[in-house]
Amino acid sequence: MDASTQKQLNAINRDFYAQQATEFAQTRDHPWPGWERSWEHVPRADRFRVLDVGCGSGRYAAFLAGRVSLTSIDYIGLDASAPLLERAKNAAAGFSSATFRRVDWVEEVPETCLPRGPFELVALLGVLHHVPGHAQRRALLRVLVERLAPEGVLILTAWRFGAPEIRARFEERIVPWEEWKRSSGSTLDLGQLEPGDFLLRWGTGNDLVRYCHFTDEEEMATLLPDPPAHRVDEFREDGRSGDLNHYLILRAG
């Protein structure tokens, strides 16, 4: 996928969250069940440094606040949506330190735009499906692993909306690319799209769409960086069927 296509796909999502930040945040105000199991792998430390990439409205920060002493958490939350970042600040109240930055790791180079660390915990939850381009997804994961402290963990999820046993639930929300291109007047080169690239309506009867990529297990294996990180857990959880997200936990060292 070329850079122009990446930017156009990213612009679809940027426009969506600019319009729907409030409604989106209202539907994303609870922890995911899979967070409990993934938390078991997080190292305990006197100073707990966290990088939350795609922090949204701060619900993972709220989850953390219920697990460890607030005064031990040094937290950095990153998101591309300014309205969501404003909401997230409330969730991190009481942390020993909390910093929020507006960062676009699609438009920018992950190596230069992401904080250096090191971090005991890096979270990439509900984000990977919004990163266009296999090479960009791989680059992002490589950099996040490099940001880990010794024995630190990266928790990441891949949304399984396109899996054969799940896709039927999302079928009515999938918008054909040709149909969208005609109606929107977009100049997007559809030949640059990769397998697994979709447009999904926000709910039903709504013209707003998001770009979403389905990362299957075969692709995930090609995204994972080489050691020093190693896989310590992998499972499916969340959603009414209990398998809507694919979880991977990688540990440095």
Phi, psi and omega in degrees: 000131181277168185295324180298317179295318177303314182295321180292320177293319178296325179295327177300314181288323179299318178294321180299310184288335175294326182270329191243016185304314184296310181295320179299314181298324181294334179265002182230056186245017182226153179289154175274143179304325182294343180295327181297311180294318181294330180297332181299339183264357183280129180292148176267135183213155177296318174246122190250101184265125187235134170243115182252100185269117187081048187290343179056228183272006172096021184288332176287327174299319178295322176298315179298322182299337179266003185247329182223166178301129181301325185285356179260357187262122167254110193242135171236121177251130181241140173201158178271351184256114179298317179299322178291323178298322178299321178292325185294333184300327179293326183290336183260011179298132179100344176298151179301325170207144179215123180236137178237133182227140174272112184225137176244099184281003171267312180290329183253169179276121183307322182302325185260336186264346182264143180303151188285327183086203008277161183233139173289332181219129169240127181247131175229082191247120179066034185239321190304327182290348178259009180258108182281136176097123180303316182297323180290321177297317180295318180297319180298313181295322179299314182294320181295322176296321179295338181276356184284143169286163173307128183072003176291159183236146170253122175254121180227152177232150172236124181289128187262032184299336182263003179294144185308321183280354184243330191305326182304328180292339183251000188303317183290347179264350181282126179256123178300138183300319181297319179297314180295320182296320178296314186285331184267342184074018182293151175260013183305132176277102184295340178291344179274350180292152181251156175305134182098356179275128183225159164249128180240132172293151174274100184074199179248151180066029183231135181276347180288137181232160173234145169280129179221137178249132176267114176264109178277177186293328178295315178293320181304320180298329180275346180275332188293134180289159176291166174310151034273356179275145176226153183283126179248345177197152178205130183197171175245141181199172172085162182075169184294337179267354178074016181215027186283336179240142173261117182260139170227135176240120180248136179245136176280149176121000000 
